[in-house]
């Protein structure tokens, strides 16, 4: 009986020790794994372009005020690629601010960090349109 308890305790210990959620591989992007420095490869690896990612973020979070003509005191429109790409860095800066900070956008509340990171990647990749 004592032997069975020891075996069960040992098996439980093995299960607990072998289960972990730490995996650095999950944190490394596809472009880093491949060792690519080419901007085109970065865009293909992340797939973040204005048309397939950024446009939806802007339309869902910004266009309510940054329409043409702008509403609710917004100083400019963000309707198309040219308007968004010209202001990409200031858009990112406003999105990255904490709730309640001066100039934080959108005013309804900070976007998820993943969304902000996608905008950052788009800028880092040279703001590709397609």
C-alpha positions as CSV (number, residue, x, y, z in Angstrom):
1,X,0.0,0.0,0.0
2,X,2.8,2.4,0.9
3,X,4.5,1.5,-2.4
4,X,1.4,2.3,-4.4
5,X,1.1,5.7,-2.7
6,X,4.8,6.5,-3.5
7,X,4.3,5.5,-7.2
8,X,1.2,7.7,-7.4
9,X,2.9,10.6,-5.8
10,X,5.9,10.2,-8.1
11,X,3.6,10.1,-11.2
12,X,1.7,13.2,-10.0
13,X,5.0,15.0,-9.5
14,X,6.1,14.1,-13.1
15,X,2.8,15.4,-14.5
16,X,3.1,18.7,-12.6
17,X,6.7,19.2,-13.5
18,X,6.3,18.4,-17.2
19,X,3.4,20.8,-17.7
20,X,4.4,24.3,-18.4
21,X,3.1,27.3,-20.4
22,X,6.5,28.8,-20.9
23,X,7.6,28.6,-24.5
24,X,9.9,31.2,-26.0
25,X,9.1,29.7,-29.4
26,X,5.6,31.2,-29.1
27,X,7.1,34.7,-28.6
28,X,9.3,34.7,-31.7
29,X,7.7,35.9,-34.9
30,X,7.9,34.0,-38.1
31,X,10.2,36.5,-39.8
32,X,12.7,36.2,-36.9
33,X,12.7,32.4,-37.1
34,X,13.6,32.6,-40.7
35,X,16.2,35.2,-40.1
36,X,14.8,37.5,-42.7
37,X,15.6,41.2,-42.8
38,X,13.9,41.9,-46.1
39,X,10.9,44.2,-45.8
40,X,8.9,42.2,-48.4
41,X,9.5,39.0,-46.4
42,X,8.3,40.8,-43.2
43,X,5.1,41.8,-44.9
44,X,4.5,38.3,-46.2
45,X,5.3,36.8,-42.8
46,X,3.0,39.1,-40.8
47,X,0.5,39.8,-43.6
48,X,-0.2,43.2,-42.1
49,X,-1.0,45.7,-44.8
50,X,-3.4,48.6,-44.9
51,X,-6.0,46.7,-47.0
52,X,-6.1,43.5,-44.9
53,X,-5.5,44.7,-41.4
54,X,-5.2,48.5,-40.8
55,X,-8.2,49.6,-42.8
56,X,-10.6,47.5,-40.6
57,X,-9.0,48.9,-37.4
58,X,-9.4,52.5,-38.6
59,X,-13.0,51.9,-39.8
60,X,-14.0,50.2,-36.6
61,X,-12.3,52.6,-34.2
62,X,-11.7,55.9,-35.9
63,X,-14.0,56.6,-38.8
64,X,-16.9,57.5,-36.5
65,X,-15.2,60.9,-35.9
66,X,-12.4,60.9,-38.6
67,X,-14.9,60.7,-41.5
68,X,-15.2,63.2,-44.3
69,X,-16.0,65.7,-43.1
70,X,-14.6,65.0,-39.7
71,X,-17.0,65.1,-36.8
72,X,-17.0,65.6,-33.0
73,X,-14.0,67.9,-33.2
74,X,-11.7,65.5,-35.1
75,X,-9.1,67.6,-37.0
76,X,-8.7,65.4,-40.1
77,X,-10.3,62.6,-42.0
78,X,-8.9,59.0,-42.1
79,X,-10.9,57.6,-45.0
80,X,-8.2,56.2,-47.2
81,X,-4.7,54.7,-47.4
82,X,-3.0,58.1,-48.2
83,X,-4.6,59.9,-45.2
84,X,-3.8,57.1,-42.8
85,X,-0.3,56.4,-44.0
86,X,0.6,60.1,-43.8
87,X,-0.4,60.2,-40.2
88,X,0.6,56.7,-39.2
89,X,3.1,57.6,-36.4
90,X,0.7,60.1,-34.8
91,X,-2.2,57.6,-35.0
92,X,0.0,55.0,-33.3
93,X,1.1,57.5,-30.6
94,X,-2.5,58.5,-29.9
95,X,-3.6,54.8,-29.7
96,X,-0.8,53.9,-27.4
97,X,-1.7,56.5,-24.8
98,X,-3.4,55.3,-21.6
99,X,-7.1,55.9,-21.0
100,X,-7.7,59.5,-19.9
101,X,-4.4,60.8,-21.1
102,X,-4.4,63.9,-23.2
103,X,-4.9,63.0,-26.9
104,X,-5.6,59.3,-26.2
105,X,-7.6,57.7,-29.0
106,X,-10.1,56.4,-29.4
107,X,-11.9,58.4,-26.7
108,X,-14.1,55.5,-25.9
109,X,-11.1,53.6,-24.5
110,X,-7.7,52.2,-25.3
111,X,-7.6,49.5,-28.0
112,X,-6.2,46.0,-27.1
113,X,-2.4,45.9,-27.1
114,X,-2.5,43.3,-30.0
115,X,-4.3,45.9,-32.2
116,X,-1.7,48.6,-31.3
117,X,1.1,46.1,-32.0
118,X,-0.4,45.4,-35.5
119,X,-0.3,49.2,-36.3
120,X,3.3,49.3,-35.1
121,X,4.2,46.3,-37.3
122,X,2.5,47.9,-40.3
123,X,4.6,51.1,-39.7
124,X,7.8,49.0,-39.2
125,X,7.1,47.3,-42.5
126,X,6.9,50.6,-44.3
127,X,3.1,51.1,-44.3
128,X,2.4,48.8,-47.2
129,X,-1.0,49.3,-48.9
130,X,-1.6,45.8,-50.3
